[in-house]
Amino acid sequence: MSLGDHLRELRYRVLFSMVFIVVGMIVIAIFYNQVYTFMTQPWLQAKEILSQTNPELSTQMVLSGVTTPLTLAMKICGVGGLIIASPVWLYQIWAYIVPALLSHEKRWALMFVGTALPLFLAGVAVGYLILPQGISVLMSFTPESVPITNLIEIDKFLELMLQLMLVFGLGFLMPVVVVGANLVGVLKAQQLKKARLYVIFGTFVFGAAATPSTDPFSMLALAIPMSLLFLAAEFICHLNDKRKAKRLADELVASS
């Protein structure tokens, strides 16, 4: 395929994914009240934790601004549509890469990329579940010597939550990218082995920089699973490289 053909195919797959993302946004909009209630649960859980650890702490949820409810609804629908349509756009990524693979490698790619969806959703779920603990850690720094009421802007809170869920979801996709690069011959397992310590260190730096809540609990909740997933991806790459080397040796023996 020429460069123009590649760009046209990329445009088609992006537009195809966008259609399903918009459909997902419409679904979220229909059930917006239920989704809104679901997304405020981490705050209620964090408030319950704070009531036990710091009973004197006073908090109150507020919503400021005339246009804030609309912009908040649009953001929730946008991220919700992205999550609902994740099977479609993840498949489109795979389908765009597939032509670069040999026929016998496509099966391995499909098997591994088939794990991209549960990995992405697992990351989103982890981001959702660790939020109450992260909130309670951050709120615990409120000084007790002076009576203070913490006014929590619900739109800022939900924006933080959406960012955290997306960061965790995308972070959990790292092994798919690593193995995909190995399948197309861009990345070798030995290169991953040499870079292992740097990558693991980088995951902790990424966890500290990418988690919008900035608390150490959220950083570790992202960095540790990413490090383990990288090690799993490295192991798969080693198996794949050994398989390629064995196939090449068999072909040389057969040709001789």
KOLNUVEX-92490 format. One record per residue (C-alpha): residue in one letter; x, y, z. Coordinates in steps of 0.2 Angstrom, whole numbers, plus 5000, padded with zeros to 4 digits. Layout:
BEGIN
aXYZ ...
***
This chain:
BEGIN
m500050005000 s500650184996 l500750315009 g499050395003 d498250225004 h498850205022 l498150375026 r496450345018 e496350185028 l496750275044 r495450405041 y494150275037 r494550185054 v494550345064 l492950395057 f492150225060 s492750225078 m492050405080 v490350345074 f490250215088 i490950335101 v489550455097 v488350315099 g489050275116 m488850455120 i487050455116 v486850295127 i487650385142 a486550535139 i485050435140 f485550355156 y486450515162 n485650515180 q486050335183 v487850365177 y487950525187 t487450435203 f488650295200 m490150415197 t489750505214 q489950345224 p491850365226 w491550535235 l490250455246 q491450315250 a492850435254 k491650545265 e491250385275 i493150345277 l493450525282 s492050515295 q492950375304 t494750445302 n494350625304 p492650655311 e492950845314 l493250875295 s491850975287 t491550945268 q490151005256 m489850975238 v489551125227 l489251165209 s489651345203 g489351425187 v487851435175 t488651335161 t489551205172 p488151075173 l488051075153 t489951065151 l490050925165 a488750825156 m489650835139 k491250775147 i490450635156 c489550585140 g491150595130 v492250485141 g490750365144 g490650355125 l492450315123 i492350175136 i490750105129 a491550105111 s493250035117 p492949865109 v492649955092 w494150075092 l495349945100 y494849825086 q495149955073 i496949985080 w497249795078 a496449795060 y497549935055 i499149855061 v498649675054 p499249705036 a501049725043 l501049555050 l501349385042 s499949265041 h500549155055 e500849295066 k499049365065 r498449235076 w499649285090 a499149465087 l497349435088 m497549325104 f498549455113 v497549615107 g496049525112 t496649555130 a496749745126 l494849765130 p494949685147 l496549765151 f495849935147 l494249905156 a495249835171 g496249995171 v494650105171 a493949995185 v495550015196 g495550205193 y493750205199 l494050095214 i495650185221 l494850355220 p493950355237 q495650305246 g496550445236 i495250575241 s495350525259 v497250545259 l497250715251 m495850775262 s496750715278 f497950865276 t496650985280 p497251075296 e496251035312 s496751185322 v495651305313 p493851265308 i493751245290 t492351195278 n493051105262 l491951155247 i492151015234 e491651075217 i490750925210 d491250965192 k493150975197 f492950815206 l492150715192 e493450785180 l494750715191 m493850555191 l493750545172 q495550585170 l496050455182 m495050325174 l495650365157 v497450365163 f497350195171 g496450125156 l497750185144 g499150135156 f498549955157 l498649945137 m500549965138 p500849775136 v499849775120 v500949905113 v502549815118 v502049645111 g501249725095 a502949815092 n503849645094 l502649555082 v503049685068 g504949665072 v505149845078 l505649785096 k506649635101 a506549545118 q508349575122 q508049765120 l506649745133 k507749655144 k509149785143 a507849925146 r506949835160 l507549935175 y507350105165 v505550055160 i505050005177 f505750165184 g504850255170 t503250185175 f503350255192 v503850425185 f502350405173 g501250355188 a501750515198 a501550635183 a499950555175 t498850535190 p497950695192 s497650665211 t499550675215 d499350565230 p500650425232 f499250295234 s498650325216 m500450325209 l500750155216 a499050085211 l499550135193 a501450105193 i501449935201 p500149845189 m501049935174 s502749865179 l501949685181 l501149695164 f502749755156 l503649595164 a502249485157 a502349575140 e504249545140 f504049365144 i502849345129 c504149435118 h505449315123 l504349165118 n503949245101 d505749285097 k506249105101 r504849045090 k505449155076 a507249095078 k506748915078 r505748935062 l507149025054 a508348885059 d507148755052 e506948845035 l508848855034 v509048665037 a507648635024 s508448745011 s510148665013 
***
